Amino acid sequence: MKTGALFDFDTKSLSDDGTFSGYASRFGITDLGRDVVMPGAFTKTLLQSPGKIKMLLQHDTARPVGVWKSLVEDSFGLKVTGQLVLDSTQGRDTYALLKAGALDGLSIGYVSKKDSFDRTKNVRRLEAVDLFEISIVTFPMLPSATVERVKSRTDFTRLVQAINAAHAAIL
């Protein structure tokens, strides 16, 4: 099993129902383990087992914390939407840790099915992988990948930031 990188988690407006979205992997970026996920690497897995990808805590198979509602490859990477199971102790604990900022990353669990090694850049290019889990983790392998949107009933934080930025630009 190989684990790879994912995203920092924006905890400012984690929704009351535990829903969030972002990129679990980004294409063309070298992670801390010297792996680069290539476009199309998840295509076969997503076609064969879209509902079987597990949401875990720290890659621990005994600690499921939620479900992935959507997994889609786009031009940037693997876009995900997930929801913590807040009726479970693990889900509630993970929610609290995310809100506090104690957890802030994601990481993929996969088996490489097709890869190549670029000797000039000293990186492994992952061209096809069997993805079996995406974990919420303390230390992601790809620190630059980030959550783009955290669903919220009233996400005034982003609106206030945009208004303040526009106001500052005018002054």
N, C-alpha and C positions, 0 to 999 in steps of 0.2 A: 504494500500500500504506500502511496505517495500522497503527501498533503501539500497543498500549495496555497497561494496567497489570495487574499481578498481585500475587504474594504474596511475603512474606518467608519464607525457608526455615529451619526449625528443624533445625540441624545436630547437635544433641546426641546423637541416636540414629539417624543414617542407617543403614539396614540393610546387612548384608553383601552382599545381592544388589542393592542400589541402588534398592529400591522406596520410593516415598513417595506421599502423597496430600494433597490440600488443595483450595483454590479458586483456579482460574486467573483468575477474574473474579468480582466481587461486584456484585450489582444495586443500583442506586440511589445509588451513591457516586461523587462527582465525582473524576476522576483529575487528575494534574498537567497534562494537555493539555486540560482542561475538557470531557472526554467523560464521559457517564454511560451505562452499559450497562443497558438495560431488561429486565425479565423476558420471556423468550421470544425474545430476540435470537439465540440459537444454535440454536433448534429445528430449522429447516430444514436447516442445515448438518449437524447431528448425525444427522438422518434420512437425508440423501443420501450423506454420506461420513464415517462415524464412524471408519473405519480409515485414512483418508488424512491425518489431522491429524498433522503431523510434530513431533517434539521436536528443537529446535535449540539451539545455544549462541549467544547474543547476536544472534539473528535472522539468522545467517549460514547460507545454504542449503548451503554446502560443509562445514558442521560439525554433522551429525546426531549426537546423543549418546545416544539411547534411543528408547523407544516408549511411547505412551500406551496403557495397558491398559483404561482406563475414562474416559469423558467423559459426564457427566450434568448436566442442568440441574435444580436444585431451587429451593426458595423463596429461597435466599440468593445463588445464583450458579451458576457453572460448576464443578462438583466434578470433580476429576481424580485419577486414579491413574496414575503412570508408573513406568517402570523404566529405569535407565541400562544401556547395553550395556557391561558391564565387560570383555568380551573385545576391545573396541576401545580404541585409544590415547585417542581423544577421550572415551570413556565413563569410562575410568580417571582421566584428568586432571580431568574434571568432578567425579567422585566425590571426589578428593583436595581440590579447591578448595572443594567444599561442606562436607566434613568440617572443613576449616581455617577456614571462615567467610568465605573470600574471595569467594564467590558466595553470594547469599542471596535472590534474587528470581526472579519469573517474569513474562513479558509475552506478550500475545497478538498475533499477526499476522493481520490481517483486512482485508476490503474491506467498506465500508458499503454495504448494499443498500437500507436504508430508515432515514432519520433525520429529526429535526426540531430546530429551534433554539429554545431558550427564551431570549428577549431579556431577561427580567427577571432571570434567574440567570446569563446569559451562558454557557450550556452547550449542548453538542450532545447530544441524546438518541439513542442508537443503539438502534433498534427491531428491526432485522434485519441480521445480518452474515454474510459468508462467512468462516468461520474456516479458515485453512489451516496455521497453525503456532502452537505455544506454545513459547517459549524460556526457558531458564534464563539470567538476566541479572544484571549487576552492579547496575544502577539501575532498579528497576521503576517504572512510571508510577503505580501504585496502592499506595503504601507500606503502607496499612492492611490489605490482604488478606494472610492468613497460611496457612501449611501447618498443617493440623489434626492430622495423624497421620503419623508416619514409621514404617513397618513395621519391626519389630525382632524378632529371635528371643527376646530377653529384654530387655524395656523396663522395667528396674527404676528408671530415673531418674524417671519419672512417678509410680510407686508411692511411692518415697521422698519425693518432693515432697508428695504427698497426705498421707502419714503425718505428715511434719513440720508441714504446715499445720494438720492436725487437732490435733496435740499443742500447737502454739502457741496455738490457739484455746481449748483447755481451760485453759491456765495463766493 
